[in-house]
Amino acid sequence: MSTRQIEVLVVDDEQALRNFVRRNLEVRNYHVHTAANGLEALAHFHARAVDLVILDLMMPDMDGLETIRRIRQTSQVPIIVLSALGEEEDKIRAFKLGADDYLTKPFGVGELLVRIQAVMRRAQWSKHPATTTTTHIAHGDLIVDLERHKVSRVDAVIDLTPIEFELLVYLMENAGKVLTHRAILQHVWGEEYGQESEYLRVYVGRLRQKIEPDPAKPRYILTERGVGYVFGG
């Protein structure tokens, strides 16, 4: 029985780069669609099932940031940014809109493949039940249902992305312990990660907005400056 091909949408205004990514993915059994800008990308995205989006930020007609924003209105499909913009503020803008990973051009095929495997692995978390015998974690009025991948506070369901959910569970399972940036990145994002502290700043900020009664004065996720984070609920 054959395994279904992963459907990938590659979006970049440089045809040479689109062809480069397409060739290297197709030879590894990915099914690749391409688009030259955000408008074309959205047309492709809404016309067929897509498992992964790889896109540039600087494009005509509709840039990558606006494309990410529109995709995130209806879908949690994994999104990897490929961009010549390598400044931390550019990465943070993309992550705040919902990007899952960010590669700065130029990049190697091996690095791209590793990142694809990592985001696809994370995308499967919400599709599988918890393997632990514990089904719930609770701290204060915050309750996590590990089997259903649901989080609630005072009977209100909190909508989290797969990464946000995994990050929260890891912090709560280690409540009271200071977890380093590297430890969190490698547990949540994968062993390939460790230096991407800007990822954590964005995702911790998003989690605080969703679970903290007062995000400006967090009581659950506390910062250990220069080290990492501790769950103190």
C-alpha positions in Angstrom: 0.0 0.0 0.0 1.6 3.3 -1.1 2.0 6.2 1.3 0.1 9.4 0.3 2.4 12.1 -1.0 2.8 15.2 1.1 1.3 18.2 -0.8 3.6 21.2 -0.7 3.0 24.7 -1.9 6.2 26.7 -2.7 5.7 30.5 -3.1 8.5 32.7 -4.3 8.8 35.4 -7.0 12.1 33.9 -8.1 11.5 31.2 -10.6 15.0 29.7 -10.2 14.4 29.3 -6.4 10.9 27.7 -7.0 12.4 25.3 -9.4 15.3 24.5 -7.1 13.0 23.7 -4.2 10.6 21.8 -6.4 13.3 19.5 -7.9 14.8 18.7 -4.5 11.4 17.9 -3.0 9.9 16.0 -5.9 12.9 13.6 -6.0 12.1 12.8 -2.4 8.5 12.0 -3.2 6.8 15.3 -2.2 4.1 16.6 -4.6 4.9 20.2 -5.2 2.7 23.1 -6.4 4.3 26.6 -7.1 3.1 30.2 -7.1 4.9 33.4 -7.8 3.1 35.7 -5.3 0.6 35.6 -2.5 -2.4 36.0 -4.7 -1.5 33.0 -6.7 -0.7 31.1 -3.5 -4.1 31.7 -2.0 -5.8 30.5 -5.2 -3.8 27.3 -5.0 -4.3 26.9 -1.3 -8.1 27.2 -1.5 -8.4 25.0 -4.6 -6.7 21.9 -3.1 -5.6 20.3 0.1 -2.1 21.5 1.1 0.0 19.9 3.8 2.8 22.4 3.9 3.4 26.0 2.7 7.0 27.3 2.0 7.0 31.0 1.1 9.1 34.1 0.7 8.3 37.3 2.4 9.2 39.9 -0.3 6.9 39.3 -3.3 4.9 41.5 -5.6 1.0 41.9 -5.5 0.8 40.3 -2.1 3.8 39.8 0.2 4.5 36.8 2.4 3.3 38.4 5.6 -0.1 39.1 4.3 -0.3 35.7 2.8 0.5 34.1 6.2 -2.2 36.2 7.8 -4.8 35.2 5.3 -3.9 31.5 5.5 -4.1 31.6 9.3 -7.6 32.9 9.2 -8.8 29.4 8.2 -6.0 26.9 8.6 -3.2 25.7 10.9 -1.2 24.2 8.0 2.6 24.3 8.7 4.3 27.4 7.2 8.0 27.7 6.6 9.4 31.1 5.6 12.4 31.3 3.2 13.7 34.9 3.1 16.7 37.0 2.5 15.5 39.1 5.5 17.5 37.7 8.3 17.0 40.2 11.1 15.3 39.1 14.3 12.5 41.6 13.9 11.6 40.1 10.5 11.5 36.7 12.1 9.3 37.9 15.0 6.9 39.6 12.6 6.5 36.3 10.7 6.1 34.2 13.8 3.5 36.6 15.3 1.4 36.1 12.2 1.6 32.3 12.5 4.8 31.1 10.7 6.1 27.8 12.1 9.8 28.1 11.0 12.1 30.5 9.3 15.1 29.9 7.0 17.4 32.7 5.9 18.6 32.7 2.3 20.9 31.3 1.1 20.2 27.9 2.7 21.2 24.3 2.0 19.0 21.5 0.9 19.8 19.5 4.0 18.8 22.3 6.3 15.5 22.7 4.4 14.7 19.0 4.5 15.4 18.8 8.3 13.1 21.8 8.9 10.3 20.3 6.8 10.6 17.0 8.7 10.4 18.9 12.0 7.3 21.0 11.1 5.5 18.0 9.7 6.3 16.0 12.8 4.9 18.8 15.0 1.8 19.0 12.9 0.9 15.4 13.8 0.8 16.1 17.5 -2.8 17.1 17.6 -3.8 14.0 15.6 -2.6 11.4 18.1 -3.8 10.7 21.6 -1.4 11.1 24.5 0.8 8.1 25.3 1.1 8.9 29.0 -1.3 7.3 31.6 -2.0 10.8 32.9 -4.9 12.3 31.0 -5.1 15.8 32.7 -2.8 18.4 34.1 -4.2 21.1 36.3 -2.6 24.2 37.9 -4.9 26.7 39.6 -7.9 27.2 37.2 -5.9 26.1 34.2 -6.8 22.5 33.0 -5.1 20.6 30.1 -6.8 17.6 28.6 -4.0 15.6 27.1 -6.2 13.1 25.3 -8.3 15.7 23.5 -5.6 18.3 23.2 -7.9 20.9 24.9 -7.0 23.6 27.4 -9.6 25.4 29.5 -9.8 28.0 32.3 -12.9 28.5 34.4 -15.0 26.4 31.9 -13.8 28.5 28.9 -11.9 26.6 26.2 -8.6 28.2 25.1 -7.7 27.7 21.4 -4.0 26.8 21.1 -2.0 25.8 18.0 -0.1 22.5 18.2 3.2 24.2 19.1 1.5 26.4 21.8 -0.1 23.2 23.2 3.1 21.3 23.3 5.0 24.2 24.9 2.4 24.6 27.6 2.3 20.9 28.4 6.1 20.8 28.7 6.2 23.8 31.0 3.3 22.5 33.2 4.8 19.0 33.4 7.9 20.6 34.8 6.2 23.2 37.0 8.6 24.8 39.4 11.7 23.9 37.4 13.6 26.5 35.4 13.8 25.2 31.8 16.6 26.6 29.6 15.9 28.1 26.2 17.8 25.2 24.6 15.9 22.5 26.6 12.6 23.9 25.6 13.5 24.4 21.9 14.8 20.8 21.6 11.8 19.3 23.4 9.1 21.3 21.5 10.7 22.1 18.2 13.1 19.2 17.9 16.8 18.2 18.4 17.7 20.3 15.4 17.0 23.5 17.3 18.7 25.2 20.2 19.7 28.8 19.3 16.4 30.2 18.1 15.5 32.1 21.2 13.3 34.5 19.2 10.9 31.5 18.6 10.4 31.3 22.4 9.8 35.0 22.9 7.0 35.0 20.3 5.3 31.7 21.5 5.6 32.5 25.2 4.1 35.9 24.5 1.2 34.3 22.5 0.6 31.7 25.3 0.5 34.5 27.9 -2.1 36.4 25.9 -4.2 33.3 25.9 -3.8 31.8 29.4 -2.8 34.6 31.7 -5.5 36.6 33.5 -3.2 39.6 33.1 -0.5 38.9 30.4 1.5 42.0 31.5 1.8 40.5 35.0 2.1 36.7 34.3 1.5 34.3 37.1 1.9 31.1 35.2 4.8 31.5 32.7 7.6 33.3 34.4 10.8 34.5 32.8 14.2 33.6 34.2 16.2 36.4 32.4 19.0 35.1 30.3 18.2 31.4 31.2 14.7 30.4 30.2 11.2 30.0 31.7 9.5 28.4 34.7 5.9 27.5 35.1 4.8 28.8 38.5 1.0 28.4 38.5 
